[in-house]
Amino acid sequence: MNKSTRALLIACLALPFVAACQKEEAQQEQAAVEQAPLTAPTTDDENAWGEYLVEVVKRNMEGVVSSPYLYTLPAETSPDFQGFYDRQLEKAQLDIQRGIVEGNLLAYGGPSSNKTADLVIAAFQKAQPGSMKGVKVLFIGKAEDNERVQAAVAPAGVDYKFVEAK
């Protein structure tokens, strides 16, 4: 085999490895772009909050094996806020009382961190101690509400995570 044929054969064999390296670099660059910091909406726009909350949930799905439960509230200035709050609370309480199995995610968020924290705390009042081991609870809100939410969900044995909406 002459030298030019060998060089051509080596180049052909090396080409898939070079392409694979370039593909891996492109995936790493895309992952960096996808994980760019999120900024919470500064308005009460429900669509903007919905998009933000969904994106935060997507970034926290590690270890979750089924569709997450997402409990959101509109701004307190929304018409029928109290009615919406009451319906979300009832749904959250029923879900927790029925039992959430390991590998699920419960996510809570909205423009009013204080009211969202109240919702989480009220929803977990009747949770049995240790009944939710392996369940992730994600609270998306303000730092000043974090401790009281964490204290309310801890007895249930959940894997708690706080994401500051800033």
N, C-alpha and C positions, 0 to 999 in steps of 0.2 A: 504494500500500500504506500503510495507516495505521500509526501508531507502535506500537500494541499488537500488531499482527500481526508487525511487524519484530522487536520484543522477544521475542515467542514463538518466532519462527524462529531468532533468535540463540541463545536458551536451548536449543532443541532441538539445534542444531548443536554447541553447547559441551558438552552433557551427556556425549557419549562421551569427550571429553578429560578432563573432571573424573573420570569413572569410571576411566579408565586411570591417572590420577595416584594415585587412591586405591588401586587394585589394586597399583601399583608400591610404594607406601608399605607396604602390608600384606605384600608379598613381602619387602621389606627387613627389616621387623620380624621376620618368621618366620625369615629367614636368620640374624638376630642371635641368636634363641632357639636355633636349631639348632646354632650355632657356640659355644654356651656352653662354658666350659672343662669338660673331663672330669676326673674323679677316679678314679684306679685303686682297685680294691677293696682294702680293708685286711685281708681274710680270704683264705683259700685256696679259697673257694667257686668251683668250676669254672664254674658258670652265670654268676655275676657277672663273672668274668674273660672268659668267652666274649663276653658282651654288650659289655663294655668294649673288647676287642680288635677286634671287628667294627666298632664305632662309630669307633674310631681309624682303621681301614683305610678306611672309607667317606669320612672326611674327608681322606684322602691319595690319592684316586683320580685326581687331575688328571693328564691325559696318559696314563692307562692305558686300553688299548683292549680288554682281555679280563678274564675273571674272575681275581682275584688268587689267588696261592698263599699260604695262611696256615698257618704251622707254629707250633703251640702246645704247651706242656708243662703238665702238671698240677703241683701243689705237690710238692715233694720228699718230703713225708710221705705221699703217696698210695700205696696198695698197688700193687706192680708199677711203680713209677716208672721204674726202670732199663729194664725191658722196653719201656715206652712211649717212653722217650728213645731207645733203640736203634732202634725202628721208625721214629720221626720222622727220626732221623739218616739211616737208610738211604733213606727216601723223599726227603729233601732232597738227598742226594748224587746219587741217580739222576736227579732232575729237573735238577740243575745239569750233570751229565755228559751228559745227552741234549741239553741246550741250551735256554736260555730266550730267546725272541725279543724284539726291541725292542717296547716298549709294554706289557710285563707288569710285575707287581708281586709281589715276594716279601716277605712280612711275617712277622716273628718276634716272639713275645711270650709271656708267662706270669707266674705268681706268683714264679718264681725267675729273676731277671734274670741272675744268674751262670751258671746252667745253660743258659739260653736263649742267652747269649753263647757259651758253649762249643759249643752246637749249631751256631750260625752259623759259627763259626770252623772247626769240623771239616767242615761241609758244603762250605765254599769251598776246602779244602785242595787239591783236584784241579782246580779251575776254571782253565781256560786264560787266560793274560793277555790282556786286551782282548776276551774272548769274549762279554761281556754288555753291550756298549754299548747305551744306550737302555733298559735294564732298571732299574726302581726297586727298591731294597732298603730296607725299613722295619724298623728295630729299635726295639721298644717295651720299654724297660727303665730301668735306673738309670744315672745319669751316669758312675759309676765304671767301667761296662762299655763305654761308648760308644767310647772310643779304640781299644780292642783289637778290637772288632768292625769299626770303620771301617778299621783297618789290614788286617784279614783280607780284606775284600771289595774294597778299592781296586784291587788288581792286575787284577781281572776287568773293570774299567772301568764299574762300575755307577753309577747316580745314587743315592747313599746319603742316607738321611734318618733322623735319630734323634728319637724322641718319648719324653720322660721320663715314666715311669709314676710319678706322684706323687699 
